[in-house]
């Protein structure tokens, strides 16, 4: 397996401490989905915009529903397993230009590890299937808008409205072309609405 997939963030910065998180909430509307990741040892929530399909894949497995046929993330996990690896953890490792990046850490029986470049939604969908922990690097919390828990529906609505406002001078608009393997405002699902 390749150590890093193609399309990862350019010039990756050194890793920062990882904070374990869990899925706090998954908010969906007809055309968008937001996953909120809750810091286990603190009170921060990290919202990440993801595609509807990926949100459904997470919700289906997170709720314990077993489908008669595998979805794409089931296929990926099955492939990893058939190749002799297990999923150790997933990490939301970076944010650049409103695009989140993640990696899936896989380990074989000899203890050799490999990191697979991933979108956060795909990494989380694999994590809920593999039963492995999810982490967020501290630099991600430091470089994006977070919320404090608990949050209400009004706070979620206000957060959405704030992100749709015009960007400050010198900042790129939020509906931009995402980087390879990225997610966030400007993801491929949002472009369908334009």
N, C-alpha and C positions, 0 to 999 in steps of 0.2 A: 504494500500500500504506500502511496505517496505520503511523505511527511506533511506537506501542505497542498491543498487543492489550488487550482488556478482561480484567479479572480478575487483573491483576498485583498485586504487593505494594503495600499501602497506604503512602503517604508514603515513596517510595524514598529511601534514604540515598545520599549521593554515592558514586560508584564508588570502589573501592579498587584497588590494583595487582592485575593478573591474573597468575596462575601457570599456565603451560601444564601440562596433565596428559595422561595416556593411560589407556586401560582396562588395569588391572592384572589384574583377575579379575572373574568373574561367578559368584556362588554362588547356586544355586537349590535349593529343596526343593519338595515337592508344592504348597505354598500361599504361598510367598514367594520373592522374588528380591532379591539385594543386588548392586549394582555397586560395585566398588572402583576409584576413580580415583587414579592414582599421580602425584605431583608429579614433573616431569621434572628439576628442579634441586635437589631436596631429598629427604627420606626420608619424607614424610607420605603417608598413604593416607586418602582420604575415602570412607567407606561411605555409599551412598544406597539406601534401600529403594525398589524400584520394582515395578510390577505384573508378573505372570508373562508376560502377552502382550507387554508392552514389552520385557521381558528376552529373550524368544524372538526378537523382531524385531531386537534388537541382536545376539544370538548368531548368528542366521542370516546376517546380512550380514557381521558381524565375521569369521566363519569362511570367508567367500568363497562360500557357497552362493547360487546364482542360481535363484530360483523362476520358474516359467513365467508367472505372473501377478503384478502389483504388489500389495504390501501398502500399508497406509495411508501409511506413511512414504515409500514409493516414489512414491505419488501426490502427496504434499506436495512432495517434491523436484522432481518433474516439473512441477508447477504453478508453482513458483518459477522454474524454468528457462524455461518457456513464456512467462512474464511478463517475461522479459528480465533476470532477476537471477541471481546466483550466491551460494552460501552461503560467506561469508568465514570465519566462526568461530561457535562456540557458547560461551556463558559461563554457568556456574552462578554466579549473581550475588547471591543472598541466601538467608537462612534466617530464618524468623519462625515462632514457635510450632510448632517441629518440622516445618515445611514448607519444602522447598527450592524456589527459583525459578530459572528460567533464561531466557536470551534467545538467539534465533538472529539473527545479523547477516547481512543480505543486502545485496548491492551490485549496482547496474546498470552498464551499459557507460559511462555518463557519470560514474561514481564516486559517485552518490548512494546513501547507506546508509540502511537502515531496520532497526530492532530489533523482532523479533517475540517477544511474551511466550510462554513455553513451560514445560511441565514438563521437568525435567532428562532424564527417560527419552526423551521425544519428541525433544528437542534432540540428545541423543547418538545416537539412532537415525537422525536426519537426518545428523549429522556423519559417521557411519561410511559412509553411502551417498554423501555428497558428497566425502569424503576431506579434510575441513577440520579444522583444529586445534580442540581442546577446552581451555577455560580455566576456572579457578575463581578468583573474587575472594578476596583475602586475608582479608576480613572473614568469609567463610564458613568458612575454615579456623580462624579465631580464635574463632568462635562455636559450634562443634560439636565433638563427640567425634571425634578422628582416631586413626589407628593409625600405628605406625612399621613400615616394611617391613624384612625380609620377615616375612610372617605365616604361621602354621600353621593347620591346620583347627581345632585346639584353641582358638587365639586367636579365630577366627571364631565358634566356639560360645560361648565366654565372652562375647564382645562382644554376641551376640544375647541371652544370658541377662541380662547387665547392663541392657540396654535394656528388658527386659520386667519388671524389678523395679518396685516401687511408687515413684512419684515422690517427691522430697523435699517437705517441707511448703512450700506456697506455689507449687509448680510444677504446671502442668497435666498431667493424665495423658497418656501417650503415645498412647493410642487415642482421639484426638479427631477431630472433623470437620476435614478439611484445608481450607485456604483455597482460593480459586479457582485453578485451574491448578497446584495444589501437589502435592507428593509428600513422603513421609516416613511415619513411623509414623502410622497413622490413615488411610492411603490407602484408596480405595474397595475395593481387593481385600481388605484386612483386615476391613472391616465385614461382608463376607459370612460370616466365621467366627463372628460374634457372635450 
